[in-house]
């Protein structure tokens, strides 16, 4: 049975049990699957309870032009959420003209 809570309510069901049957002081089950994407240089599928996060990495031998000949590297991280990753379906990012929910960059 699935129990839905109105927005703003605590995920605690009664005083002794969370929705889904987990005790308030119990951690969610954690699963880690390495090398889960065949063609990525590195990848991991992380599961914490019902939440899944897919992480991949690629390696390129280049940096942005402003870092040329500076003996530094460059890391770019991107993330996005699929339409049914939450209880209410969200539209696809590409449908709104966005191809990445966020892009994080750093010089290393």
DSSP file (Angstrom, degrees, kcal/mol; ACC not computed):
  #  RESIDUE AA STRUCTURE BP1 BP2  ACC     N-H-->O    O-->H-N    N-H-->O    O-->H-N    TCO  KAPPA ALPHA  PHI   PSI    X-CA   Y-CA   Z-CA
    1    1 A X              0   0    0      0, 0.0     2,-0.5     0, 0.0    19,-0.1   0.000 360.0 360.0 360.0 135.7    0.0    0.0    0.0
    2    2 A X        -     0   0    0     17,-0.0     2,-0.5    18,-0.0    17,-0.0  -0.856 360.0-157.3-100.6 131.5    1.3    3.5   -0.9
    3    3 A X        -     0   0    0     -2,-0.5     2,-0.4     2,-0.0    16,-0.0  -0.942   5.3-156.4-111.5 126.1    0.6    6.3    1.6
    4    4 A X        -     0   0    0     -2,-0.5     2,-0.4    15,-0.0    -2,-0.0  -0.830   4.0-155.5-102.3 138.1    0.7    9.9    0.2
    5    5 A X        -     0   0    0     -2,-0.4     3,-0.1     4,-0.1     6,-0.0  -0.901  23.2-111.8-110.9 139.7    1.4   12.8    2.5
    6    6 A X    >   -     0   0    0     -2,-0.4     3,-1.9     1,-0.1    -1,-0.0  -0.336  52.0 -82.1 -62.5 151.6    0.2   16.4    1.9
    7    7 A X  T 3  S+     0   0    0      1,-0.2    -1,-0.1     0, 0.0     3,-0.1  -0.251 116.7  27.2 -56.1 139.9    3.1   18.8    1.1
    8    8 A X  T 3  S+     0   0    0      1,-0.3    -1,-0.2    -3,-0.1     2,-0.2   0.248  91.0 122.1  92.2 -12.9    4.8   20.2    4.2
    9    9 A X    <   -     0   0    0     -3,-1.9    -1,-0.3     1,-0.1    -4,-0.1  -0.538  69.2-104.5 -82.9 151.4    4.0   17.1    6.4
   10   10 A X        -     0   0    0     -2,-0.2    -1,-0.1     1,-0.1     0, 0.0  -0.401  21.8-125.9 -68.1 147.3    6.8   15.2    8.1
   11   11 A X  S    S+     0   0    0     -2,-0.1     8,-1.9     2,-0.1     2,-0.5   0.327  79.5 110.0 -77.1  11.3    7.6   11.8    6.5
   12   12 A X  E     -A   18   0A   0      6,-0.2     2,-0.7    12,-0.0     6,-0.3  -0.770  61.0-149.5 -92.0 128.0    7.1   10.2    9.9
   13   13 A X  E  >  -A   17   0A   0      4,-2.3     4,-1.3    -2,-0.5     3,-0.3  -0.855  66.3 -37.0 -97.7 111.4    4.0    8.0   10.3
   14   14 A X  T  4 S-     0   0    0     -2,-0.7    -2,-0.0     1,-0.2     0, 0.0  -0.382  98.2 -63.0  67.1-153.3    2.7    8.2   13.8
   15   15 A X  T  4 S+     0   0    0      1,-0.1    -1,-0.2    -2,-0.0     9,-0.1   0.667 131.0  39.1-100.8 -19.8    5.5    8.4   16.4
   16   16 A X  T  4 S+     0   0    0     -3,-0.3     2,-0.3     1,-0.1     8,-0.2   0.429 109.6  47.3-114.5   0.7    7.2    5.0   15.8
   17   17 A X  E  <  -A   13   0A   0     -4,-1.3    -4,-2.3     6,-0.2     6,-0.2  -0.993  60.9-140.4-150.6 137.2    7.2    4.4   12.1
   18   18 A X  E >   -A   12   0A   0      4,-3.4     3,-2.4    -2,-0.3    -6,-0.2  -0.507  49.8 -81.8 -84.2 160.7    8.1    6.3    8.8
   19   19 A X  T 3  S+     0   0    0     -8,-1.9     3,-0.3     1,-0.3    -1,-0.1  -0.461 124.5  36.7 -58.3 133.3    6.0    5.9    5.7
   20   20 A X  T 3  S-     0   0    0      1,-0.2    -1,-0.3    -2,-0.1   -18,-0.0   0.311 128.7 -84.2  97.5  -7.3    7.3    2.7    4.1
   21   21 A X  S <  S+     0   0    0     -3,-2.4     2,-0.3     1,-0.3    -2,-0.2   0.487  83.4 138.6  94.2   2.6    7.8    1.0    7.5
   22   22 A X        -     0   0    0     -3,-0.3    -4,-3.4    -4,-0.1    -1,-0.3  -0.645  55.6-115.8 -86.0 138.4   11.2    2.2    8.5
   23   23 A X    >   -     0   0    0     -2,-0.3     3,-1.9    -6,-0.2    -6,-0.2  -0.366  27.8-112.9 -65.3 150.2   11.8    3.2   12.1
   24   24 A X  T 3  S+     0   0    0      1,-0.3    -1,-0.1    -8,-0.2    -7,-0.1   0.792 117.9  44.0 -57.1 -29.1   12.7    6.9   12.6
   25   25 A X  T 3  S+     0   0    0      2,-0.1     2,-0.4     0, 0.0    -1,-0.3   0.317  93.2 104.2 -99.2   9.0   16.2    6.1   13.7
   26   26 A X    <   -     0   0    0     -3,-1.9     2,-0.2     1,-0.0    -4,-0.0  -0.741  66.4-131.6 -94.2 137.1   16.9    3.5   10.9
   27   27 A X        -     0   0    0     -2,-0.4     2,-0.1     1,-0.1    -4,-0.1  -0.486  27.3-105.9 -78.7 153.9   19.0    4.2    7.9
   28   28 A X        -     0   0    0     -2,-0.2     2,-0.2     1,-0.1    -1,-0.1  -0.445  45.7 -91.2 -71.8 153.9   17.9    3.5    4.4
   29   29 A X        -     0   0    0     -2,-0.1    20,-2.8    19,-0.1     2,-0.5  -0.485  42.9-148.3 -66.6 135.4   19.5    0.5    2.7
   30   30 A X  E     +B   48   0B   0     18,-0.2     2,-0.4    -2,-0.2    18,-0.2  -0.928  17.8 178.9-112.6 129.7   22.5    1.5    0.7
   31   31 A X  E     -B   47   0B   0     16,-2.7    16,-3.2    -2,-0.5     2,-0.4  -0.992   6.1-170.2-129.0 138.0   23.6   -0.2   -2.5
   32   32 A X  E     -B   46   0B   0     -2,-0.4     2,-0.6    14,-0.2    14,-0.2  -0.988   2.1-172.7-131.4 123.0   26.6    0.7   -4.7
   33   33 A X  E     -B   45   0B   0     12,-2.6    12,-2.3    -2,-0.4     3,-0.5  -0.940  14.9-152.6-118.4 109.2   27.2   -0.8   -8.1
   34   34 A X  E    S+B   44   0B   0     -2,-0.6    10,-0.2    10,-0.2     8,-0.0  -0.410  73.1  15.9 -78.4 155.0   30.5    0.1   -9.7
   35   35 A X  S    S+     0   0    0      8,-2.4    -1,-0.2     1,-0.1     9,-0.2   0.890  74.1 154.0  52.8  48.1   31.1    0.3  -13.5
   36   36 A X        +     0   0    0     -3,-0.5     2,-0.5     7,-0.1    -1,-0.1   0.616  55.3  63.4 -85.1 -13.6   27.4    0.3  -14.2
   37   37 A X  S >  S-     0   0    0      1,-0.1     3,-0.8     3,-0.1    -1,-0.1  -0.964  74.1-150.0-114.9 120.5   27.7    2.0  -17.6
   38   38 A X  T 3  S+     0   0    0     -2,-0.5    -1,-0.1     1,-0.2     5,-0.0   0.838  89.6  38.2 -59.3 -42.1   29.6    0.1  -20.2
   39   39 A X  T 3  S+     0   0    0      3,-0.0    -1,-0.2     2,-0.0     2,-0.2   0.464  92.1  98.9 -98.3  -1.0   31.1    3.0  -22.3
   40   40 A X  S <  S-     0   0    0     -3,-0.8    18,-0.2     1,-0.1     3,-0.1  -0.579  75.2-129.0 -84.2 148.7   31.9    5.5  -19.5
   41   41 A X  S    S+     0   0    0     16,-1.1     2,-0.3     1,-0.3    17,-0.2   0.810  96.2   1.4 -64.1 -28.9   35.5    5.8  -18.2
   42   42 A X  E    S+ C   0  57B   0     15,-1.2    15,-2.5     2,-0.0     2,-0.3  -0.968  74.5 165.1-155.4 144.9   34.0    5.5  -14.7
   43   43 A X  E     - C   0  56B   0     -2,-0.3    -8,-2.4    13,-0.2     2,-0.3  -0.992  10.7-174.3-159.3 156.0   30.4    5.0  -13.4
   44   44 A X  E     -BC  34  55B   0     11,-2.5    11,-2.8    -2,-0.3     2,-0.6  -0.977  16.2-148.6-152.3 140.4   28.5    4.1  -10.3
   45   45 A X  E     -BC  33  54B   0    -12,-2.3   -12,-2.6    -2,-0.3     2,-0.5  -0.965  22.4-166.1-108.0 118.5   24.8    3.4   -9.6
   46   46 A X  E     -BC  32  53B   0      7,-2.9     7,-2.6    -2,-0.6     2,-0.5  -0.908   4.7-169.5-110.0 130.7   24.1    4.4   -6.0
   47   47 A X  E     +BC  31  52B   0    -16,-3.2   -16,-2.7    -2,-0.5     2,-0.4  -0.980  11.1 175.8-120.5 129.3   20.9    3.4   -4.2
   48   48 A X  E >  S-BC  30  51B   0      3,-2.3     3,-2.0    -2,-0.5     2,-0.3  -0.915  71.8 -52.2-129.6 103.6   19.7    4.8   -0.9
   49   49 A X  T 3  S-     0   0    0    -20,-2.8   -18,-0.1    -2,-0.4   -22,-0.0  -0.526 122.9 -19.9  63.0-127.9   16.3    3.4   -0.1
   50   50 A X  T 3  S+     0   0    0     -2,-0.3     2,-0.4    -3,-0.1    -1,-0.3   0.457 117.1 102.0 -88.8  -2.0   14.1    4.1   -3.2
   51   51 A X  E <   -C   48   0B   0     -3,-2.0    -3,-2.3     2,-0.0     2,-0.4  -0.682  51.9-169.3 -87.4 134.3   16.4    6.8   -4.5
   52   52 A X  E     -C   47   0B   0     -2,-0.4     2,-0.4    -5,-0.2    -5,-0.2  -0.978   5.4-173.1-123.3 136.9   18.8    6.0   -7.3
   53   53 A X  E     -C   46   0B   0     -7,-2.6    -7,-2.9    -2,-0.4     2,-0.6  -0.993   8.9-157.3-130.0 125.0   21.6    8.2   -8.6
   54   54 A X  E     -C   45   0B   0     -2,-0.4     2,-0.4    -9,-0.2    -9,-0.2  -0.898  13.4-174.5-101.8 123.6   23.6    7.4  -11.7
   55   55 A X  E     +C   44   0B   0    -11,-2.8   -11,-2.5    -2,-0.6     2,-0.3  -0.969   6.3 171.5-119.4 132.7   27.0    9.0  -11.8
   56   56 A X  E     -C   43   0B   0     -2,-0.4     2,-0.4   -13,-0.2   -13,-0.2  -0.939  12.8-158.1-132.5 158.6   29.4    8.7  -14.8
   57   57 A X  E     -C   42   0B   0    -15,-2.5   -15,-1.2    -2,-0.3   -16,-1.1  -0.990   2.2-165.5-136.9 150.3   32.6   10.4  -15.7
   58   58 A X        -     0   0    0     -2,-0.4     2,-0.5   -17,-0.2   -18,-0.1  -0.927  13.1-140.9-127.4 153.5   34.4   11.0  -19.0
   59   59 A X        +     0   0    0     -2,-0.3     2,-0.4     2,-0.0    -2,-0.0  -0.972  19.9 176.6-120.1 127.9   38.0   12.0  -19.6
   60   60 A X        -     0   0    0     -2,-0.5     2,-1.1     2,-0.2    -2,-0.0  -0.982  31.3-134.6-127.3 142.8   39.1   14.5  -22.2
   61   61 A X  S    S+     0   0    0     -2,-0.4     2,-0.3     2,-0.0    -2,-0.0  -0.368  77.2  80.7 -91.5  55.1   42.6   15.8  -22.9
   62   62 A X        -     0   0    0     -2,-1.1     2,-0.3    12,-0.1    12,-0.2  -0.985  54.4-159.8-153.3 161.4   41.5   19.4  -23.2
   63   63 A X        -     0   0    0     -2,-0.3     5,-0.1    10,-0.1    10,-0.0  -0.879  43.8 -77.1-133.1 165.6   40.7   22.5  -21.1
   64   64 A X    >   -     0   0    0     -2,-0.3     3,-2.5     1,-0.1     4,-0.4  -0.306  53.0-104.0 -60.5 153.0   38.8   25.7  -21.9
   65   65 A X  G >  S+     0   0    0      1,-0.3     3,-1.5     2,-0.2    -1,-0.1   0.806 118.6  62.0 -51.9 -35.2   40.8   28.2  -23.9
   66   66 A X  G 3  S+     0   0    0      1,-0.3    -1,-0.3     3,-0.0    -2,-0.1   0.635 104.0  50.4 -71.0  -9.6   41.5   30.5  -20.9
   67   67 A X  G X  S+     0   0    0     -3,-2.5     3,-1.6     5,-0.0     5,-0.5   0.390  78.5 131.5-104.0   2.1   43.4   27.6  -19.2
   68   68 A X  T <  S+     0   0    0     -3,-1.5    -4,-0.0    -4,-0.4    -3,-0.0  -0.279  80.6   3.1 -56.0 137.6   45.7   26.7  -22.2
   69   69 A X  T 3  S+     0   0    0      1,-0.1    -1,-0.3     3,-0.1    -3,-0.0   0.727 100.3 109.4  59.1  27.0   49.3   26.4  -21.1
   70   70 A X  S <  S-     0   0    0     -3,-1.6    -2,-0.1     2,-0.2    -1,-0.1   0.364  83.5-123.4-110.8   3.9   48.5   26.9  -17.4
   71   71 A X  S    S+     0   0    0      1,-0.2     2,-0.3    -4,-0.2    -3,-0.1   0.883  70.3 122.4  56.6  42.5   49.2   23.4  -16.2
   72   72 A X        -     0   0    0     -5,-0.5    -1,-0.2     2,-0.0     2,-0.2  -0.895  52.3-136.3-129.5 160.4   45.7   23.0  -14.8
   73   73 A X        -     0   0    0     -2,-0.3    35,-1.7    -3,-0.1     2,-0.4  -0.519  12.0-137.5-107.2 179.7   42.8   20.7  -15.3
   74   74 A X  E     -D  107   0C   0     33,-0.2     2,-0.4   -12,-0.2    33,-0.2  -0.996   9.3-164.2-144.3 132.1   39.1   21.3  -15.6
   75   75 A X  E     -D  106   0C   0     31,-2.6    31,-2.0    -2,-0.4     2,-0.4  -0.975   4.7-173.6-119.6 130.5   36.1   19.5  -14.1
   76   76 A X  E     -D  105   0C   0     -2,-0.4     2,-0.4    29,-0.2    29,-0.2  -0.992   3.6-171.6-121.8 128.8   32.5   19.9  -15.4
   77   77 A X  E     -D  104   0C   0     27,-3.0    27,-3.2    -2,-0.4     2,-0.4  -0.960   4.1-176.9-119.7 138.5   29.6   18.2  -13.5
   78   78 A X  E     +D  103   0C   0     -2,-0.4     2,-0.3    25,-0.2    25,-0.2  -0.962   1.7 179.8-131.5 148.8   26.1   18.1  -14.9
   79   79 A X  E     +D  102   0C   0     23,-1.4    23,-1.2    -2,-0.4    22,-0.9  -0.993   4.6 171.5-147.1 157.8   22.9   16.8  -13.4
   80   80 A X        -     0   0    0     -2,-0.3     2,-0.4    21,-0.2    -2,-0.0  -0.980  25.0-127.2-157.4 158.2   19.3   16.4  -14.4
   81   81 A X        -     0   0    0     -2,-0.3    12,-0.3     2,-0.0     2,-0.1  -0.928  24.1-124.6-114.6 136.7   16.1   14.8  -13.0
   82   82 A X    >   -     0   0    0     -2,-0.4     3,-2.0     1,-0.1     4,-0.2  -0.372  33.4-103.1 -73.3 157.3   13.9   12.5  -15.1
   83   83 A X  T 3  S+     0   0    0      1,-0.3     7,-2.2     2,-0.1     3,-0.4   0.799 119.8  39.9 -55.0 -33.8   10.2   13.4  -15.4
   84   84 A X  T 3  S+     0   0    0      5,-0.2    -1,-0.3     1,-0.2     5,-0.1  -0.004  80.0 108.2-106.6  30.3    9.1   10.7  -12.9
   85   85 A X  S <  S+     0   0    0     -3,-2.0     2,-0.2     3,-0.1    -1,-0.2   0.561  82.4  42.2 -80.8  -6.9   11.9   11.2  -10.4
   86   86 A X  S    S-     0   0    0     -3,-0.4     4,-0.1     2,-0.2     0, 0.0  -0.779 100.1 -97.1-128.5 174.8    9.5   12.8   -7.9
   87   87 A X  S    S+     0   0    0     -2,-0.2     2,-0.5     1,-0.1    -3,-0.0   0.780 113.3  51.8 -67.2 -25.4    5.9   12.1   -6.9
   88   88 A X  S    S-     0   0    0     -5,-0.0    -2,-0.2     0, 0.0    -3,-0.1  -0.953  98.2-112.8-113.3 129.4    4.6   14.6   -9.4
   89   89 A X        -     0   0    0     -2,-0.5     2,-0.3    -5,-0.1    -5,-0.2  -0.358  30.1-157.5 -63.6 131.5    5.7   14.3  -13.0
   90   90 A X        -     0   0    0     -7,-2.2    -5,-0.1    -8,-0.2     3,-0.1  -0.833  25.5-102.3-105.6 149.5    7.9   17.2  -14.1
   91   91 A X        -     0   0    0     -2,-0.3     5,-0.1     1,-0.1    -1,-0.1  -0.319  45.3 -92.6 -68.1 153.4    8.3   18.2  -17.8
   92   92 A X    >>  -     0   0    0      1,-0.1     4,-0.7     2,-0.0     3,-0.6  -0.374  28.9-127.6 -64.1 143.3   11.4   17.1  -19.6
   93   93 A X  G >4>S+     0   0    0    -12,-0.3     5,-2.3     1,-0.2     3,-1.2   0.881 108.3  57.5 -60.6 -40.1   14.1   19.8  -19.5
   94   94 A X  G >45S+     0   0    0      1,-0.3     3,-1.3     3,-0.2    -1,-0.2   0.820  98.8  60.7 -63.1 -29.9   14.5   19.6  -23.3
   95   95 A X  G <45S+     0   0    0     -3,-0.6    -1,-0.3     1,-0.3    -2,-0.2   0.756 105.8  47.6 -68.4 -23.2   10.9   20.5  -23.7
   96   96 A X  G <<5S-     0   0    0     -3,-1.2    -1,-0.3    -4,-0.7    -2,-0.2   0.295 125.3-101.8 -98.0   8.2   11.5   23.8  -21.9
   97   97 A X  T < 5S+     0   0    0     -3,-1.3     2,-0.5     1,-0.3    -3,-0.2   0.502  88.3 118.9  85.0   3.2   14.6   24.6  -24.0
   98   98 A X      < -     0   0    0     -5,-2.3    -1,-0.3    -6,-0.2    -2,-0.3  -0.881  38.7-178.0-104.2 132.8   17.0   23.4  -21.3
   99   99 A X  S    S+     0   0    0     -2,-0.5     2,-0.3     1,-0.3    -5,-0.1   0.512  75.8  35.0-105.2  -7.1   19.3   20.6  -22.0
  100  100 A X        -     0   0    0     -7,-0.1    -1,-0.3     1,-0.1   -20,-0.2  -0.977  63.8-149.2-145.2 132.6   20.9   20.5  -18.5
  101  101 A X  S    S-     0   0    0    -22,-0.9     2,-0.3    -2,-0.3   -21,-0.2   0.898  86.5  -9.5 -65.9 -39.0   19.3   21.3  -15.2
  102  102 A X  E     -D   79   0C   0    -23,-1.2   -23,-1.4    -3,-0.1     2,-0.4  -0.988  57.3-155.5-157.5 149.4   22.6   22.6  -13.9
  103  103 A X  E     -D   78   0C   0     -2,-0.3     2,-0.4   -25,-0.2   -25,-0.2  -0.990  11.7-166.9-131.3 124.9   26.2   22.7  -14.9
  104  104 A X  E     -D   77   0C   0    -27,-3.2   -27,-3.0    -2,-0.4     2,-0.4  -0.923   8.8-173.5-113.0 133.1   28.9   23.0  -12.3
  105  105 A X  E     +D   76   0C   0     -2,-0.4     2,-0.3   -29,-0.2   -29,-0.2  -0.949   7.4 171.6-131.2 149.1   32.5   23.9  -13.3
  106  106 A X  E     -D   75   0C   0    -31,-2.0   -31,-2.6    -2,-0.4     2,-0.4  -0.982  28.6-130.9-155.4 142.0   35.7   24.2  -11.5
  107  107 A X  E      D   74   0C   0     -2,-0.3   -33,-0.2   -33,-0.2    -2,-0.0  -0.786 360.0 360.0 -88.4 134.2   39.4   24.6  -12.2
  108  108 A X              0   0    0    -35,-1.7   -34,-0.2    -2,-0.4    -1,-0.1   0.370 360.0 360.0-122.3 360.0   41.6   22.1  -10.5
